[in-house]
Amino acid sequence: MMEHTLRDIFKERAFFEPADLFCYSRDAVPCLEGMPDAVVQPKTKKEVKSLVEAAKKEGWNLIPRGRGTGTFGGAVPVEGGIIVDFAHMNRIEEVNKTRHYVRVQPGCSISHIDTTLARAGLQLPVIPWSSPGASIGGFVATNGVGLGSYQYGRIKQQVLDMTVITGNGDEFSLGSVTEYTPGYNLCELFVGSEGTLGFITSILLTSINKQNQTVVSAFFGSFEDTLACVQEVALTDLCPYTIIYDDATTFDFVREVTLGNPAATIDRNKRNSSGYLLMVFQQFGEQEKCTLESIVRHYNSHLNIGGISAGLWKNLSSFLPKVYRVGMISFEDTFVPVDCVFDVALRCWEKADELSVRMFMGGYVASRRTLVLFPGMVVNERDEEEVKRVKVAKDEIIKITLEHGGGISALGGDKVGYLCGYPARRKVMQDIKDVFDPCHIMNRGKLGLR
Ligand SMILES: Cc1cc2nc3c(=O)[nH]c(=O)nc-3n(C[C@H](O)[C@H](O)[C@H](O)COP(=O)(O)OP(=O)(O)OC[C@H]3O[C@@H](n4cnc5c(N)ncnc54)[C@H](O)[C@@H]3O)c2cc1C
C-alpha cells in the first residue's frame, strides 16, 4: 500500500531498496541510527500536500530531511517512517536587492545561497560552520547559530516569512516582507520546531550588503586568559562579526589536519598551556584597533592584524570537513554563560580523562552573554567501547552545562530526555503540536513529543 501510493505521487523519486534507505539511517554524528521504511524526494508543494493527506489517512510517520548534517538525530527515523528529502526543492526563487531579502526553497545549500548573493553584492548575515553541506531548511528548523551571530543574532532574527504545509495539510505563510507582523509570532514558532509541526516549503531571509572583512588575532599563555579576554571584549561596545577561541590542543590539531596528517593527535597535556582568539570585523578602524590592543596587552599578548590571522582564519574555515579524514568527530555544542566558560571547560576535561575520551576544546561567541563551547571528540567508529564512552561524555557535558545555567541547541531524537526536567513546558509544546499535527504524522518522538 505504502509503496504503491508513494510511487504514484513521486514516481522515480520514491526509494525502497535497503541500500538506498541505509544512506538515510543516521546524520553527521554517530548518536542515533534507524532505518526508514521509504525515502521520497518532493519537487513541488503539491507533492508534499498529497503525501501529508496519505500519511494522515494511513498514520505514517514523516521525517523532513535537509542534508543530514545535524548532530542530534533530528532527521533520523528512530521509529521507522518515511524520510522526506528536500534535496530537489533547492531553487533560489528571488533575490531582491532593494528590499534586502532572498526567497529560497528549503533544500538549497547555504553556501549556494551565499555564492548567489555575492554576485549581487549581498551576503547572508549568519551562516553555520557546516554551510558547504547544510540546507537552509535544516538551519531554520533548528534555529541555528553560527558565524555572524555575535553581530546579527540567531537565524530566527533573519527569517522574515516562511510558507509551511502543516501536519494537518494546511498551507500558509507566517510572516511578511517587513519585520513587522502583528499577533502571535508564528514564524518563530516554526523556526526551531525541528520538523515536528509541518514542512517548511519556502523561506524569505534578510540579506545585507557584502562586507569587507578584517581578521585579527591574539595568542595567550593560557586558555583561561583567552577566555578572560573574550569576557573583556564582550564588555566593550565593539561589534565583531565573529569571535572564535580555541585551546592549544585544538590549535595543534587544526594545524596537523590542515597539513593533511591523518594521524593527527590530541596532546591533552597542552590544554591550558596556551590559547588564541580570532576576530573577524566588518568594520575595523583606529578605535577598534586601540581598544583591542589595550585589552590584549593586559594579558601579555599583542594584536595581529591580517597576515597570520588571515591564514589562521582560512585554515579554520576549511578545518571541519577535513577533520573527518582523521576520524569521526562527535561534538556537543553547548551554550554557556560568558563568566563560567572556563569552569565548564575544566569539568569537561576532567570527564574526558575519566572516560579516556580524546577531546579538543574551542568555540565561538554567540552573543555578549553567551559562548558556544565546542568540546569535540575524536571517535573510532569501529571501537564499540570508545563509541559508548563518547556517548556518556556527551551526556555529562550537557549535565555540566545545565548545572552552570547554560543551555543546548537542538534536541532532535538524541536529547529528548531534556524536556523531562520541564514537564509544564513539554505539555504546552505537545498541545501546540496537536493543533498543527492532530494525527501525529510529523517527526514522531522528536523533542520527546508524540
Ligand atoms: C561540521 C559541522 C559543523 C556544524 N556547525 C553548525 C553551526 O555552526 N551552527 C549550527 O546551528 N549548526 C551546526 N551544525 C549542525 C547542522 O549542520 C545544522 O543544524 C544544519 O543547519 C542542519 O542542516 P541540514 O540540512 O543538514 O538538516 P538535517 O540534519 O537534515 O535536519 C535538521 C532538522 O531540521 C528538520 N528539517 C530539515 N528540513 C526541513 C524542512 N524543510 N521542513 C521542516 N523541518 C525540516 C529535520 O527534520 C531535522 O529535525 C554543524 C554540523 C557539523 C557536522
The ligand as an ORCA input file, in Angstrom:
! r2SCAN-3c Opt
* xyz 0 1
  C      30.951     20.049     10.993
  C      29.631     20.602     11.458
  C      29.520     21.943     11.817
  C      28.286     22.451     12.264
  N      28.188     23.798     12.574
  C      26.996     24.306     12.969
  C      26.875     25.704     13.296
  O      27.807     26.481     13.206
  N      25.653     26.152     13.693
  C      24.563     25.327     13.779
  O      23.483     25.815     14.134
  N      24.659     24.013     13.475
  C      25.831     23.481     13.064
  N      25.926     22.146     12.750
  C      24.741     21.288     12.819
  C      23.988     21.199     11.453
  O      24.860     21.283     10.379
  C      22.973     22.295     11.350
  O      21.953     22.071     12.304
  C      22.343     22.382      9.949
  O      21.709     23.607      9.822
  C      21.386     21.264      9.647
  O      21.043     21.338      8.270
  P      20.681     20.032      7.443
  O      20.188     20.469      6.121
  O      21.789     19.082      7.426
  O      19.455     19.485      8.328
  P      19.111     17.993      8.749
  O      20.177     17.440      9.633
  O      18.737     17.220      7.553
  O      17.792     18.267      9.616
  C      17.862     19.004     10.828
  C      16.428     19.170     11.392
  O      15.675     20.028     10.538
  C      14.461     19.399     10.136
  N      14.184     19.835      8.753
  C      15.018     19.804      7.688
  N      14.416     20.315      6.602
  C      13.157     20.675      6.975
  C      12.029     21.243      6.290
  N      12.072     21.573      5.002
  N      10.879     21.451      6.995
  C      10.808     21.136      8.321
  N      11.846     20.608      9.019
  C      12.996     20.377      8.350
  C      14.759     17.904     10.253
  O      13.574     17.138     10.454
  C      15.654     17.866     11.481
  O      14.877     17.876     12.656
  C      27.159     21.598     12.340
  C      27.285     20.246     11.960
  C      28.504     19.760     11.541
  C      28.591     18.309     11.147
*
